[in-house]
């Protein structure tokens, strides 16, 4: 394992990424999780990447699905971040009691998140780390006003539903 420079955590913390909820569905099974690793990856054609923990139910569903939604969490909605970041979809329906409408292939779109991007999956990359990179073609986007997303620094005390050393069973191809 490569040694990580001590300043790496400081650099990442200074970036203070917005938090998003990534949702997907496959064969009638809905999934969603809190994501801090995501970015635009191409302007033409427009592409967006999200990194999903291999331990998460959402990553397993995303590998089998064709569409994903990426929805920034509104700045004041800490409860939504907590729900999608601390509960595991392995045992909990994270969508229960929430206002949701269906996108393509039943992808759940959260009414509480008025901004988002809909992706058609183009590739999944497993580089051997604890997350999978899912890249998608942007097929739709919506924005209600000037979004102010919840930032990672505001949710730093959340305990994730799965630890970063957990691996799914069966593991993905390159998991330890």
Residue pairs with C-beta under 8 A, 6 or more apart in sequence:
13 152
13 153
16 151
16 152
16 153
17 36
17 37
17 38
17 151
17 152
18 72
18 73
18 149
18 150
18 151
18 152
19 34
19 35
19 36
19 72
19 73
19 81
19 85
19 149
19 150
19 151
19 152
19 155
20 34
20 35
20 38
20 50
20 70
20 71
20 72
20 73
20 149
21 32
21 33
21 34
21 35
21 70
21 71
21 73
21 80
21 84
21 110
21 113
22 32
22 33
22 35
22 38
22 50
22 52
22 58
22 62
22 68
22 69
22 70
22 71
23 30
23 31
23 32
23 58
23 68
23 69
23 71
23 107
23 108
23 109
23 110
24 30
24 31
24 32
24 58
24 61
24 62
24 65
24 67
24 68
24 69
24 107
25 31
25 61
25 65
25 67
25 102
25 105
25 106
25 107
25 108
26 61
26 64
26 65
26 105
27 64
28 106
29 61
30 61
30 93
30 95
30 106
30 108
31 56
31 57
31 58
31 60
31 61
31 62
31 89
32 58
32 84
32 89
32 94
32 95
32 108
32 110
33 52
33 53
33 56
33 57
33 58
33 59
33 84
33 85
33 89
33 161
34 73
34 81
34 84
34 85
34 155
34 158
34 160
35 50
35 51
35 52
35 70
36 152
37 50
37 51
37 131
38 48
38 49
38 50
38 51
38 70
39 48
39 49
40 46
40 47
40 48
40 49
41 47
41 48
41 49
41 135
45 137
45 138
46 137
46 138
47 122
47 135
47 136
47 137
47 138
48 70
48 117
48 119
48 135
48 136
48 138
49 133
49 134
49 135
49 136
50 68
50 70
50 133
50 134
50 136
51 131
51 132
51 133
51 134
52 58
52 59
52 62
52 131
52 132
52 134
53 59
53 130
53 131
53 160
53 162
53 164
53 166
54 126
54 130
54 131
54 132
54 166
54 167
54 168
54 171
54 172
54 175
55 130
55 162
55 163
55 164
55 166
55 167
55 168
56 88
56 89
56 161
56 162
57 88
57 89
57 90
58 89
59 131
59 132
59 168
60 168
61 89
62 68
62 121
62 124
62 132
62 134
63 124
63 132
63 172
65 105
65 107
65 121
66 104
66 105
66 120
66 121
67 103
67 104
67 105
67 107
67 118
67 119
67 120
67 121
67 136
67 139
68 107
68 118
68 119
68 121
68 134
68 136
69 103
69 107
69 108
69 109
69 116
69 117
69 118
69 119
70 116
70 117
70 119
71 109
71 110
71 113
71 115
71 116
71 117
72 113
72 115
72 116
72 147
72 149
72 150
73 80
73 81
73 113
73 149
73 150
74 80
74 112
74 113
74 114
74 147
74 148
74 149
74 150
75 148
75 149
75 150
75 151
75 154
76 150
77 112
77 113
77 150
78 150
78 154
78 155
80 110
80 112
80 113
81 150
81 155
81 158
82 155
82 158
83 94
84 94
85 155
85 158
85 160
85 161
86 158
86 159
86 160
86 161
87 94
87 161
88 161
88 162
89 161
90 161
95 108
98 110
98 111
98 112
99 110
99 111
99 112
100 108
100 109
100 110
100 111
101 108
101 109
101 111
102 108
102 109
103 109
103 118
103 140
104 118
104 120
104 139
107 118
109 116
109 118
114 142
114 143
114 144
114 145
114 147
115 142
115 143
115 144
115 147
115 149
116 141
116 142
117 138
117 140
117 141
118 138
118 139
118 140
118 141
119 134
119 136
119 137
119 138
119 139
120 136
120 137
120 139
121 134
121 135
121 136
122 135
122 136
122 137
123 134
123 135
124 132
124 133
124 134
124 135
125 132
125 133
125 134
125 135
126 132
126 133
126 172
126 173
126 174
126 175
127 133
127 174
128 174
128 175
130 164
130 165
130 167
132 172
167 175
167 176
168 175
